[in-house]
């Protein structure tokens, strides 16, 4: 199952009427009745929303087609994008694509240095995973600076490429970048694409029972991992000295591994700043992971808590190892949802990781982890959930019911985001792919 699964048919739901409110003047806080307040619309495929650490109270919205839009503190979306890198990206498929402009992170010192970072998929380099095949795209992390003359415009000439990785297939690109509380840049990259983590560009790993294994490999490429790098040192980056594989023959950028497609992750703005990752499953289970340094999260030995089977990905193996070849435990998820393709029944085409709520508009949800599913069955009928974080071990969660969307959102969820005040946003579209202008951004609020 891919990030945005291709539906057999798209059924258009008639949405409840939703007035476009001034998001800078929300209604009174109500702890028990959540709703979604429209922030802006007329987007193509919005993926995430980021608030810059500069006291400007602006929102930056990443549109997968290559543009970043600004919504000012007056709730108005500026007519000109902050940046447009569509000409730098691999050519996208309008009907369905997992590539494009996927992530944005502001440097912690953005207020003074104007630096920000983008994750996008560039055209492939020459060559390929085998002598007879070619790469599909090039994962690229680049640093840019804001224009010296206009704080609402990027300086396109300032691009400094930080990291690149060849990607064999068009899917499982990962795509989140974020600075952690330690000041280092974290990056999520999927297992390379295709299915089952095997095929061209998927190396063999220590677990011979299952074919392939970029998720379990830490030596040959950077795919299937959460990376951590230091953009303030080195050329083009440095390696944090306490990264788990420093001083070994493994890739020193790797912070945690064993992921299929860690499409969205976030750090809790409060508490112990936990790193929480949503990892897209294959055909049986979707998962949320609580990620720690050096952790192995199981793919493709396991899918969620189940033993994965590359011979038949809809059938669980009878047994599998509980540790890897180095003795690291295969860490189970903290939230697990059955995939819609699961023969036993399921509710999710793919999970979409979100954020821990630290705002004031729904104070009764403070500390709850907000996440969602892209859709229930390939149609625009996404749902949003709230989980109660704890340590490793399953977290309890419940479905959120919104005043204006009592059954489901009537849209696809493509991502979440959070501003500097801890408020949480959700990015949606009526379209699975990259055409039309049905993309919207909502903010979670409380209503009387």
C-alpha positions, 0 to 999 in steps of 0.5 A: 500500500502506497502513501496515497493509494490509488483508488478503484474509484473516487466518490465525491462527497458533499462537504458540510458548509464551512465558513472561512474564518479569521484563524487569528481570531478563533472562537472561545476555547471549548475542551470537549467539542473539537471542530476544524476551522478553514485557514486557506484553500485553493491549493493543489496537494498541501502536505505540511504546515510550519510556523517559523521561529521568528515571532511573525505568526506566519504559516508556511504551507508546503504544496507538493507541486513545488510551492510554499505559500505564506498565510500571514497573521491577518489570515490572508494567503499571500498571492505570490509563493514564498518559493517555487522550486517546481523547475528543480524537481523530477517531473511529477505524475498528475494522477498520483505521485509520492515525489515532489516538494515534501518537507520544510524546516526552519533553522533554529536561528532563522530569525537572525540567519534566514536559513531554511531547508527543503526536502524535494525529489530532483531528476535522477542522476546517471546510472542506476541500481543495476547496469540495466536499470536507472534511478527514478529520482534523487532525494535532495536536502538543500539549504536556502536563505530568505531574500535580504529585501523581502521576508516573504520571498526566498533567495533562489540563488542561495541554494546549497545542496546538503545531502543527496541519495539516489532513489530506485522507485517513485514511491516511499520517498519519506519526506519530513525534515525537522530540527530536533531539540538538540539543534540537529536536522532529522530526515526521514527517507523511505525504503526505496519504493516498490513493494515488500522492500525488494527488487532493484535498488533493495539490497540483501540484509541479515534476514535471509527468510525475506527477500530484500532489505533496505530497511534492515541494512545500515551499510549500503545506503540511507534508505529506510531510515531516520537520519540525523546530521549537523548542518552547522558544521562540516562540508556540506554537513557534520555527523553528531558525535553521539550518532549511534553508528559513529566509529563503525562501518555503518552509515554514520548519518543513521539515527534509527532504522527499520522503516518502510516509509516514515512519511511524517514525523514530529517532535513533541513541543513539550514534555520530553520532546519525544520523536514520533513517526508515522510509518506507512505499512504494506498490506496488513498494518499501519503504525506509529513509532516512538523513536529512540536513538539506534532503534530498529523498528523491524521492517521488513522482518516485521510489519507492525507487530506481525511477522512479515512475509515477502512470499505473500504480503497478506499472510503473516509468517508463523515466526520471525526473530525478535532481535536483529543480527547485532542483538538489537530488539525489533521495536514494536509500534505504539499505535497499530491500525489494520490496513484496509487490505488486511484480509481480516478487515481494516480501516486505513489505506495509510497512516499519516503521522501528526503532532502532539497538541500543545496549543490552547484552543483545545486545552482538554487535548493537551499532550494528546498525539493527533494523527490520521489516515489518508482514507478508509478505503481509497475514497475521500473519507479520512479520519483523525485520531487522538492517542495518549502518549506513554512509553514503549507499549501500545497507546490508547487512542480514539476517533475524533468527531468534529462538529462540521464533519461528524462522520469523516472529513469527506476528504483525503488527509495528506499531512499535519502541521503545527505552529509556534503556539502548539496549535495543530493543523491538517492538510487535505484534498479532494484529490489523491493526486496532483491536479485541481485546486481542492487542497485545504488547510484547517486548524483544530479548534474548540467550539461552544 
